């Protein structure tokens, strides 16, 4: 009896935005730990690829920041790549805006070969650094095709043309994977990134590939629910905006089947936000500090990481008797230092949001005054977009430039209103005259 022939799967690890040796902020201890953590995350990814006996590792751009990569960084990166190739694992690397593929850039000097049309079973380093997509066929030990990888790279730092629109599905009966560093216009948090190599849904519909390994946007996501277009996110969170577990995507593809995609946690350090909206009972500094400590302990109980590998931003909001203390930068910094010692967290930040002291406003609201009218206007502008836009100047400080859309203007203006109501009330209740 003849058995059913199961087509071979193509197994690979999708990484992006490694940013080896990137510049970090925060305390010097935080900067040093994050620098090491980025390397540890890549090494963990290589360990995983070796352990799982993968066919390939795909790096979708921004492996480093071109001008900041030291010789030590080059040596580390290439040591990890050679661990893969010695095991017969292919590395496909496409350049991005931070590591463009020009002849003067470091990406072209690393030791990767420009992608050829075929890749044998012995493993190799394949570079996509030109804007025209190139298809590479992976072959097994018998010379039979396993899959195709199609890639295009950024030849310069600021690519404004649509590279995804150039991709076409090559002929063949094996899974086809696209690799590209691009800004998909509808992707979550895409507005936080420069609009380089912009692409849109129709580009991916037209190409009809089996999986897209994308880089540039640092939030891990499937961009379209009905298409296999994925951002792996960046390898290691670098700042408070890049929260939660970070790593890569483990992918298995078989011809004619949907891609199996699994997130693998690789980053040894994580950033987290802790919202705190119930601080009305924190009437003194010790009580306030204890409330932060309890919230930090709850995070630590649910995290697999040790305290010294957690960077935490506390975000207190709502009514708090000590709102003035939390808004004062010097007092807040002292609290952060004490919390860092008490919790053992690598980094502690406190960033108040819409924090206020609960007050009896009945007398103020009964008496006509400039203060009362200003308070009413602030409250209305906080809720009504049209009122907010109507009182804003045509030219905003900070110059939003190309990002000056209606939504961005509203977001910018709301941020400027932050704390203004509380400041006004403080002046009212302190007896200061309104000039």
Protein Blocks (a to p, Z undefined) as FASTA:
>chain_A
ZZddddddddddddehklgoiacedjfklmmmmmmmmmmmmmmmmmmmmmnopabdcdee
jkbcfklmcfklmmmmmmmmmmmmmnopacdddddfklccbfkbmklmnopacddfbdcf
kopadddfbfbdcddddddfkopafbdcdddddfbfbdcbdfklmpccdedjbdcddddd
dddfkbghklmpccehiacfklmmmnopabdcdehiacdcdfblkbccdcebjfbdfbfk
lgcjdddddddddehiacddddddfbfbdcdddddfblklmmbfklmmmmmmmmmmmmmm
mpcbdfklcccddddehjdfklmmmmpmklmmmmmmmmmmmnopabdcdddehiacdddf
klmmmpgcfklmmmmmmmmmmmmmklmmmmpcfbdghilmjmlcfklmmmmmmmmmgokl
mmmmmmmmnopacZZ
